[in-house]
């Protein structure tokens, strides 16, 4: 008997949903996109520029067998439900599935799963819709733009300076990093001094002279002030005010990536990978359930149902007076409110209750999302802020203090938000009341240059400038590192020589296109296409009219970088040996290529990890032909021990390799495992 067919993106999600829907449904996975732009036609773009930018699609490598299988599933089904992710990318995947699998309009429905729980899945299935062609066109336009810019500029840079690639968002993000580095290099530090009066139980800092701001530029100026001070300070004012300290709104994609970077030490890529798993479904005892709502969202909205559930939970656990109000974050006019913020699918799934079913990192992320959502609906904290102003011979000193009066939302969120009390003495201003200091302290300081971007700061900057979208941030960070345009030191981005040169060449010829304003405006155009307020191929035509003449000019006028010589002579033809950049990094070859194809074989420096537990060899770091790192015995092929995961020792139980996986030490063979403290847990 034919079943209804549901097609989702993820295999793990398909298993979860199939359990919810029962025997009348078969749930299968497309494993993401099944098609992409071809590499045929003009410049290999897979786009017919002269025919209104008509795209040409082909199956993604390795997906032909899957497409054939899906076609057979469609043929054998009663009705098809396209249930790919609820965003532009997911909408496009559904359209590609419909088109590639030959599904007729009357034979399918589009279903949006914003959270993978039984009730919400069944509710979504009961309210299907059709594919939103405006969203599809918006995603398609983005893909065509990225293909045109990526292919044309990458080929230009590869031929002229040996750079690996360029991209619409990637190159602007790189420019931000390079510009910041130049600000740091150009920064001239300035000296300044501070004077602090030290009393028995507090300190006060000089900030004014004759009620005007004062700046001390050197030791001589500072000493001149010290010479004019007595040890008596008259209390001018004591100002105490109660202030509300508001909880932050629940997470959206960008704030989740930023906060996980600063609070948990996760990269954007790691955060999104973990969030995907929590969204798709986790086995928690007798059920499999998605623990969080969809993690790619710009919206701070929370459903009425969730808000009511949380208020009931707060009343029961903390008291009715702890209920707050919905905190709303800054919202763009073009944000589509189909999604909610990132939140737990049930407030009753307290992290401590399901900790045993999660990895350590999954638990950290779920806890962060859970308590952020809970705190956002709790009462404000209350603090008492006190400012004391003192006067000494017309020099004014200030002391600031703060005391937490009521924890409010910090009852559940204080782990993630620092809140230290600074207690000032209980003073009262009386006529001519004078305090005497115990000591006076002077300190020399220097102004500091702007800080380099961390992942969190760069994502925040890109979000505020309107560059890219939540789903692109993690990929952009990865691409910059993979292309060797940046290095990361102390979690901060530093542009490489190639990164700086790439930016400079692009700015020389494309400064009006590869910049913050143009890229942000293009994102706005894509949003307008998604809303049906702009025509997709008109947006592309307007862009291409500006872009292509500049590319042609750059191919003609951009100076080709000469290869760096090594001082060595080619043993085959006598030509100079030079450094070149290839797919797998830098190598040394003859300058007379292609007439002479000599390449110098570099002796590999083996990075020894440990002794091999199988033989008398060593486990060393190796690379595949594609440059991917793995670890294996240097006695290969005699000993074939190998692993993708970093080895750290020998298992005391089965004597196989101990590896690091998901930030935990585990045996590659048996169930032996250690926790973060080094304690054996299995």
N, C-alpha and C positions, 0 to 999 in steps of 0.2 A: 504494500500500500504506500502510495507516494506521501512524502512528508513535506512540511513547510521548511524552506531552506533559509537559514540566517547566516549572513557572511559578515564576519568581524575582521579586524586587522591582526589581532594577537592570538596565537595558539593557546596561551594560558587563559586568556579571557574567554575563548570559545568553550573551554571545559567548564568554567564557572557558570556561564550562561546556559549551557545545555542542561545542567542540573536543575536550573530554575524552570525551564520551559517544558520539560517532560518529553514523552515518547512521540508526540506529534511533530516534533521539530528536530531537524539536524542542523547543528551549528559548526561551521567550518571557518578557516582563517585564510585571508589573502596574504598574510605575512607582510603587511605594509603595501606599498605601491606595486602594481604588477606591470606598469608600462612607464616609459619615460620618452623624452624627445629623442628622435633619431639623430645620428651624426652625419647625415647626408645633406646634399644641397649646398647652397652658397655658404662658404666658410665652414661647412660642417655643422651648421646651426640646427638643422632639423626643422627649420622654419622658412616658409615661403614668403620672403620679405615683400616681393612684388604682388603677391596675391593676398593682401590684407593680413599679412603675418599669420597665415594658416599653418598650424603646427602639424608635424608628422610624428606619429608615435609608434614605437616598437616595444615588444616585450623586454623587460629587464632581463639581463643575462641570468640564466638558471631558472627562469620562471615559466618557460614554455610548458613544461610538464604539469606544473601547478595550474596553469590556465586551462589546459585540456581537462584536468580533473574537475575544475570548477564548472566548466561547460557541461560536463556529464552530470554533475550535481544539479545544475540548473534544469537540464533536460528531464531529470527524474523527479523534480519537485512539483508540488501543487502551486506554491507561491514563493516569491523571493523577498526577503527582508534585508536590505542593505544597511548594516549597523556598524559602519566604520566610525572612527572617532568623531566627536561632535565639534569639529572646527573646520576651517577652510581646507586644510590638507585632507582631512577625512572626507569632506564633501567631494573633493576632487577624486579621491580614491573610489568612492561610490560611483561617480560618473564614469570613470575608466572601467570599473567592473561591469556596469550596465552596457557600456559600448562594446567592450572587448568580448563579453560573454553573450552578446546578442539578446539581451533581455528587453522585452517589449514594455511600453509604457503601462499597460494594464496588468502586467504580470509581476510588478514589484512595488514595494513601499520602502521609504527611507525611515529609519528608526534611530533616535538619538538616545544613547545611554550616558547620562551625566554622572551616574554613579552605578556601580555594579552591586546592587543588593536586590534580593528577590522582589520586594514590593515595587521598587523603582523600575526594574527591568520589565515586569509585567505591566506596569502603568504605561511605560514607553511603548510597548508592543500594542497596547490598546488605543494609542493615539499616534498612528504613523502619519507621515507626510510624503512629499515628493522631493526629489533633489532640487536644491536651490541653485539654479543656473548662474545667478549673480555671484555667489560664493565661488563656484567653479571657475568662472571667468576671471575672478580676482586672483585666485591661486595660479591659474594658467598664465595670466599676464606676468605675475611675479616670476614664474619659472622661465618664461621667454626672456624677460628682462635679464635675469641672472645668467641665462645661457648666452645671450648676445654679449653682455659686458664681460662675463667670465672668459668666454672663448676668444673674443677679439683682443681684450687687454692682456690676457695671459700669453697668447701667442706673440704679441708685441714685446712684452717684457722678457719672455724667454729668448727671443731672437736678439734683443738689444743688450740686456744686462745679465741674463741667466737667472732671473727671478722665476719662481715656480708658478705663481698665479696672482690674479687680481679678482676682485669681486665687488659688487654693488655696496654691500654692507661691510664686508671684510676690510676693504681698502679705506673706508672712512673711519672704522674703529682703529685701524693701524695708524692713521693720521693723528687721531687723538693721542695715542701713545707717544708718537714721535714728537708732536707739538709739546706735550708735557715734558719730555726729556730735554727739549731745547730750552724750555722755560727754566728748568733746573740748571742747565749748563750756563745760561745767561744770568742767573740769579746772583746778585751781589749782596752778601750778608751785611747787616747793619748792627752795630753794637747798641745795646740799651741796658740800663741798670734799674733794679728795683730796691725799694727800702721797705722793710717790714718791722713794725714795732711788736715786740713779744711781751705779752702779759702773762699772768699766772696761769690762766686756763683758756686763752685764745690768742690769736694773732690778727693784726690789722695792717693792710698795705697802703702806702702812700699812693693817691690817685689824682689829687688836685692841689693847686696852689692858688689861694685867693678865689676859690670856687671855679677855677678854670683848669682844664686838663693839663697835666704836666708830663713831660718826657725828659728823661735823663739819658744823655747820649754817651757819657764817658765817666770815668772815675772822679775826675776833677769836679764836674758838675754835681756828682753825687755827694762828694765830701763837703762841698759848699753848703748843701742842704743840711747834712748831718751837723755841721757846725752851728746852724741856726736853731736846731731843735733842743728843747729841754726834755726832762723826763716826765713832764706832766702833760696829760691829754684831757682836754675838756670834752665831755659828752655833748655833742651837738644835737643828735637825734637818734631815736630807737624806733625803728619801723617794723612791726610784725604783721604779716598778712597770711591768712589761710588761703591756699590755692588748691584747686582740683588738678590731679595728675591723671590724665586720660589714658585709657588703654588704647593700643593701636588697633586698627581694623584687622580683620582676618587676612590671611595671605592671598595675594595674587601671584602669578608666575614670577614676575621680576622681584618682588619683595621676598618671596620664598628663596630664590637663588641668592639674593644679597645676604639675607639673614643667616642662611645655612653656611655661607662662606665665613661670615664673621663670628658666629656663635658656635657652629659645629665643625668648622674647618673643612667642609665639603666643597669640591669644585661644582660648578654649575652642571657639568655633565653627570657627575655622581648623584647630585640632588635629583635631577630629572629621571635618572635611571631607577633610583629607589622609589620615587613618587609614582612612576609608571607601574611598578610592581604592587604598590599599596592600592592603586586604583583598580588594577585588573583583577585582583582577587588573591586572598591568602587563606590557607587552610587553618581554621582556628577551632580545633576539636572536631565537633560533629557537623560543621558547616564550612563552606568556602564562600567568602564574601569580600567585596571590595571595601577597603577601610576608609578611603578618602574619595571625595568627588574629583571630577576631571581636573587635571593639574595644569592645563594650558588655558589661562583665562586672564582677562583684563578687568574683570568685574569684581567689585567688593560686595555684591548683593548676597544676602542670605535668604533662603526660602522662609516663608511664614511658618511652615511646618517645623523646620529646624529651630527657628527662634523660639517657638512655643515649647518645644521639647527641652531646650536649654533652660528656659525660664523655670520650667517645672523642676528640672534637675537642680538648679541653683537654690530654689526654695527648699528642696528636700535636704540638700547637703550642706548649705551655708546659711540659709535663712532668707526670707522674702526680701529683707532690706538690702540684700547684696545684689539684687537684680539691677542692671544698668539700662543702657539704651544702645541702639545700633550705631556703631562708629563708622562713618563713611569716609573712604579715602578719596583723594583727588581723582576725578573721572574725566576722560576725554569725551568730547562731544560725539566722537565717532565710535566709541566703544559699543559693541552690540551686547545687550544685556541677556543673551540667551543662557549664558553660563552663570553659575554662582561663583563665589569665592572658593578657595581651596579649604575644605573643612572635613571633619570626620563624618562618615555616613550615619553614625549613631553616637550621640553623646554618652550613651550607656556603655560603650566599649572603652572603658577607661584603660589607658595604656598598661597599667600594672596588671590588669586581669588577663591580657593577651600577650604579655611579654615573652612567655615561653614559646610562643609560636612564631616569633620574629627574630631575625638576625639582630645583632647589636646595633648596626646602622639603621635598619628598618625601624627598630624601636625608638632610636633617637629622633628620627625624622617624624614618625607618627606622633610621638609625645609632643614635639614642637608644634605641629599642626593642631593637635587636639587642644593643648592649653592656650594657644593663641586664639583659637575660635571661641573657647569658653571664656577667656578673659575679655574678649571684645564685647561680650554681653553682660559683663559684671560692672558693679558700681565703681565710679572713679575712686582712686586713692586720694587722701587729703594730706597735704603737707603744710607745715607752718614755716614760712620763710621770714627770716629776721635779718635786718641790715642795721648795723651800728656805725654811725659817723662820728669820728673824733677829730678834734682840732688841736694842733700844736703850733703856736706862733704863725697862724694863718696857713699852715699846711694841713690838708684834710686827709685822714686815713679812713679806710673802710674795712669792715669785717662782715662777712656773709655767713649765715648759718641756715640749716634746714633740718627739721625734725618731722618724721613720719607720724601723723596723728591717727590715720585710719588706713589699713592696708588695702581695702577694696579689692580690685582685681589682682593685686600683688599677692593675695592669698594663694593664688594658683600659678602666678607668672613670675615670682621673684627670682626663680632660677635663671631666667633669661634676661632680666633687667636689673642692672646695678642700682642700688638705692641706699647709699650710706648716709647716716645722720652726721651732720656737722653741728655740734651743740655749742651754743654761745651761753655765757653766764647770764643769769637772771638779773639784769640791770634795770634800773629805773632812772629816767632823766630828771634830775633836780637842778635847781639854779646853782650854777658854779660847781657842779659835781666834777671832780677831777680823778682820773686814774693815773697811776704811776707804772711805767713799763719796767720790766726786768732787764731787757736787753734790746738792742737794735741790730738788725741784720741787713747787710747790703749784698746784692748778688749781681754778677755780670751775666748778661745773656746776649745771644745773637739771633736775629731773625732767621727763620728756616725757609728753605725753598719749598714750593708746592710738592706734595707727596706724589710718588709714582702711583699709577693705577693698580689696585688689586682687582681681582675678578669682580668682587662686590661693587667697588667704586666705578668700574668701567660699565657694568650693567646698569647701575643707577644713572650714570651720565648718559648712556645711550637711550634709556627710557625717557629721561627728562628732555632730551633733544629730539625725540621722536624717530630715532634711527633703529630700523629693524623691528621685530615683534617678539613677544615672549618665547615663541617656539624656536627662534633663530639665535638667541643669545648664547646658549651653550655651544652650539655648532661653531659660531663665530670665534669664541675663545679657543676652541680646539684647533680650528684651521690656522689661526695665527701662530700657534705653537708648532703644529705639524709642518708648516711651510718654513720654519726657522726664521720667521720675521721677528719673533720676540723670544727672549729667555725669561725664566721666572726665578727670581731670587727673593727669599724671604716673603714669598707669596705676592711679589710685585712684578709687574711687567716692565722689562727693559728692552727697547728695540735693538735688534742686531744691526750690523753694518748693512746687510742686505735689506732689512726692513726700512732703514732710513733712506737708502738709495731708491728703493721701490717707491716710497712716498714722494721723494723729491722728483723723480721722473714723471710720475702721474700728475703731480701738481704743475709741472712745467707745461704739460700739454692738455690737462683735463681739469684745471682748477675750478671751472664753472660747473662741472658735473660730479666730480669726486669731492664733495664737500658736505658739511652737515645740513645746510639749508636745502640743497637740491634733493638729497637723499630723503630727508624728512618730508618734503613736498611730494616725493614719489610715493611714500607710504600713505600719505593722505589721498593721493589719486587712487591707489589700490583699495583703500577703504571706501571711496566713492563708487568704485566699480562694484564692490560687494553689496552696496546699498542700492544699486541700480541707478545711480546718479551720474555715471560717466560711462562712455563707450570704450571697451577694452582696447580695440585696435586703433582707435584715435589717440589714446594715451601712448601706445607704442609708436605710432607714426610720428607724433610730436617729439618723442624722445630720440628716435632714430635719426630724424632730420638734423638734430644737433650733434648726435654722437658720431655717426659714421664719417663725416668729413674730417673730424678731429683725429679719428683713428688713422685715416689715410695720410693725413699730414704728419702724424707722429711716426708712421712707418717710413716716410720720406726724410723727415728732419731729425728724428731722435738719434743722437750719436751712439754708435755701437761701442760698448765697453770692451777694451782690449783685455785678453786673458792675461793673468798674472804669470810671469815666467818663474821657474824654480831655480834657474842657473844650471840646470842639467841638460845634457845633450841626448837626443833620441838615438838609441843604439842601432836602429834600423836604417834611418835616412840622414842622420846628422842634424836634424832640425832641433829647434828649442823645445823643451818640455814645458808645458803650462798646466795651471790648475783649471779644472773645469767642474761644473756642477752637473750631476746626473740625477736620475730617478732615485738612486740610493745614496745620495750625498756627494761630497767632493771627491774627485779622483784626479790623477795626473796622466796626461796623454800628450801625444805629439801635436805641435802647432800646425803641422802640415796636413791635418785631417781635412778632407776625406782621402787625399792621395796616400797618406800614411796612416794606418789605423792602430799604431802602437799604443798600448795602455800599460802603464807601469803597475806591476803587481805589488801591492803593499803587503808587508808582513803583518798579519793580524796580531794584535796584542790581546792575549787571552785574559779575560776577567774571570779569575777563579772564584767560585762561590763556596765550595766545600769539597771534601773527599767524596768520591762516589761510593755509595753503600753496597754496590753490586760487584765492584772490581777494584783494582789498585789505581784507577784513573782519578781524574778530577772533574767535578761538575762545573762547566764554564758557561758564560753567557754567549749565545749565538744569535744569528739573524737569518731569517728566511730570505729568499730572493726578493721578496717584496718589502724587506726591511723590518719585519715584525720580530720582536725579541722572543726567544725561548731559551730553555736551559737544557743542556745535555752533556753526556760524558765525552771527554776528549779521546776516548778509546774507540769511538764509533768508526767502523760498523761492528767491531768486535763486541762492544757493549752498546745496546740501543736504548738505554735509560734516557728519557726526555720528558719535559713538562713545560707547559705554558706559564705556570705559576712560579713565583720566585721561591727557590728552596732555601730553608733556613736551618736544617738539621736532619737528624735521623729519628724516626719514631721509636720510642722505647718499647713498644708492644710488638710491632711486626717488622721493624727495622727497614721500612721503606722511607721515602723522602717525606720530611715535614715541609709543608708549603704555606705561604701566606695567601689566603683567599677570603675576600670580603672583610679584610682587615683583621682576620683571626688566623692563628696558627692551627693548621689541621694536618692530619696524615693524608697523603695522596692515595692511600689504599684502604686503611681500616677506619674506624669511627673515632679514633683518638683526636681530641681537640682541647685547646686552651682558651680561657677567656682573656679579657684585657689585662687582668692582674697576674696572668701567668698560671692561674690555677687550672688543674685538669678538670674538665666538666663532662667528659665522656670516657 
